[in-house]
Amino acid sequence: MMTNPGILLPHKLLLATNNQAKVREYKSLLQSIPFELVTLTEQGITTIVNEVGKSLKENARLKATAYAAESKLLALADDSGLEVDALGGEPGRLSARYAGEDASDRDRVNYLLLRLKDMPWEKRTACFRCVIAIATPGGDIEFCSGECRGFITLEPRGKQGFGYDPVFYLPRLDKTMAELPLEIKNQVSHRGQAARKVYRALKRLGV
């Protein structure tokens, strides 16, 4: 870990999400960085940060800065979204709430498929996007982003992953995200691409 002389910096990196599937992915993606990865639950943090930003980047910033200030640790937060071209970029930053605040992953997938009912295959193009924000307790912040393009299938396939993974098809692999083992998903996903930039972001923050 790099430090500036005379400045004591935390050796922990807070994974600022209550989504346990995301926690598992980040622990896999970030296992080689020189920090102890800790969770909100482990730190006894129950605060919910409202995602009221107008973009993925803004929502990631809101969460990272709030949890860094509360925990006094470096905090990593992300916001991810699925953008479907035929729906004008929906659901985008509202992906987690597309079928309502209390909807399940299955509810969201079913609602998306309903919106795309009778849409021909060639028009079912979509993009997964992820923006990661890493904030220090003092308010410094760095961003990392990634994207992955594919198609929305006619029906769910696969049991891995979460969210819209069962209907996000990758032509080059002939599988949906939910059909990929985690190590392969991490290589190609939007979140994996963004996470591979985290180490450089930490260096830019001087930690």
N, C-alpha and C positions, 0 to 999 in steps of 0.2 A: 504493500500500500504506500502510495506517495504522500508525503505530508510537507507542508510549509514549515520552516523552522519556527518554533515557539508557538505554533497553533495546534491545539489538541482537536483532532477530528474523530468522529465516531467510526467504529469498526463494524457497525451493523448497517444493513440496508433494509429498510422497511418496505415490504411488498404491500402497498396500500390498496388492497382490494378485499372485499368480503366474498368474492367468487372463488370457491375452493378449487374449481377446475382451472382457473387462471393461476392460482397459487402453485398448483402441481406443474403446470407448464413452465412458469417462470423459474421454479426451483430446478427444473431440468435444463432450461435454456441458459441460466446464469450460474451453473454449478462451478464454473472455472474462475469466476471473478473473486478477488481477495477480500470478500466481505462475508460476514455471517448474515444469511438471509432470515429475516424474522417477519412475522405476520402481525396484523392488527390484533388478532385474538391473543397471541403470545404476549403482546405489549399491553393487554388490558384496555385497548381502545375500542369504544363502542360508538363513537361519533359517526354520523352519516353525513357525508358531504353531498349536497344537492347538485346534480349535474345540470346547471342552468345555462351553461355556455352555449354559444351559437355555432360551435365547431368542435370537432374531436380534440383539436389542440387546446382549446380553451377549457374544455372539461377535464382533460388530463392535467392542465396547469392548476386548476382549482383544487383538485384532489391532492396532488403532490405537495403543493405549498401548505395547504391546511394541515395535512397529516405530518409534514416535516416540522411545522411550528408546534404542534401539539406533542409530538413524541420526542423532539429535540434530536432526531436522527435524520440521516439522509432518507428520503422517501421516493419510491418509484411508483408512479401511477400511470395507467394507460386509459385511453378510450378507443374503442374499436367500433367499426361499423361496416355494414354490408350495403353497397350501392348497386342497385339494379338499374341498368340502363333503360329498360322499357318502362320503368316506373319513375323516370326523371331523377334517379339517384336515391330514391327511397329504398330502405328505411333510413340509411345514413346514420347520423348521430342519435337517432331515435330507435336504433335497432333493438335495444333491450326492452323498449316499451312499445313496440310496434303493434302488439295485439292487446295492449292495456297494461297498467301498472303491475298487476298481480298475475299476469300470464306466464305460463311455463314455456320452456324451450319448445315443446311439442306444439303448444298453442301458436307460438310465433311462426314456426315452420308451416303449420297448416294455414295460417292466415296469408302468409306470403304465397303459398301455392295457389290459394284461392284467387289472389290478386292476379296471378299469372295464368289462370285457367284459359286454355285454348291459345295461349301465346306460342307461336312456332319456335322450334329449337334455336334457329339462328338468331332470334331476337331475345334469347334468354341470357344474354351476357351480363356479367356482374363483376364487381371488384370488392374484395375485402381490404379494408384499410385499418392501420393501427398507428396511433401516435403515443409514444411513451414520453412522460415528463419525469425528470429527476430533479428534486429540489433539496437544497440545504436548509437547515433550520434558520439560517440568516436570510433566506429569500433568493439566493442565486438559483438559477434554473437552466437546464439543458433539455433539448428535445431530440428524439430519434423517431423515425417513421419507416413504415414498410407497407407494401401493397402486394396483392396477389390476385390475378385475374382468372376467371373461369366462367362456368355456366350454371344456371339453376336447373336442377333435374326435375323430372315430372313427379317423382315421389322420393321419399327419404331412403337412403342407403347407408348402411354401416352403423356400428354401435360405439365407436370411439368418439372422442372430442365432445363438444357441447355447442349450444347455440344453433347456428345455421349450418354447422359442419355437415350434417347428413344430406343436405341438398346442394352443397357447393361442389361442383364437379371440375376436376382438373384434367383437361384433355391429354396432356403429355404423360400423365400417369394412369389414365383410364380408371380413376377412382374418385370418390368423393373424399373430402377431408375426414369424414367419419369412418372411412375404410382404411385409413393410414395408421400404422403404428406411430406412437408419439415421436420417436426419433426421426422418422421420415417427415411427419407433419412439421416438426420444428425446422427442418431444412428448407421447406418451401413456403411456409405460411407467412402472412403479413406480420404476425407477432414475432415469428422467428427472425425475419429480416430486420425488424426494428430492434430486437434484443441483441443482435450481433453488433449493433452500434453503441451499446451501452457502455462498454469498457472505455471507448474513446471519449464518450461524454463525461464519464467520471474523471478522466484525466484532465479534460478541459475545466472541470470544476475544481481541480487541484487536490483531488483526493485519491 
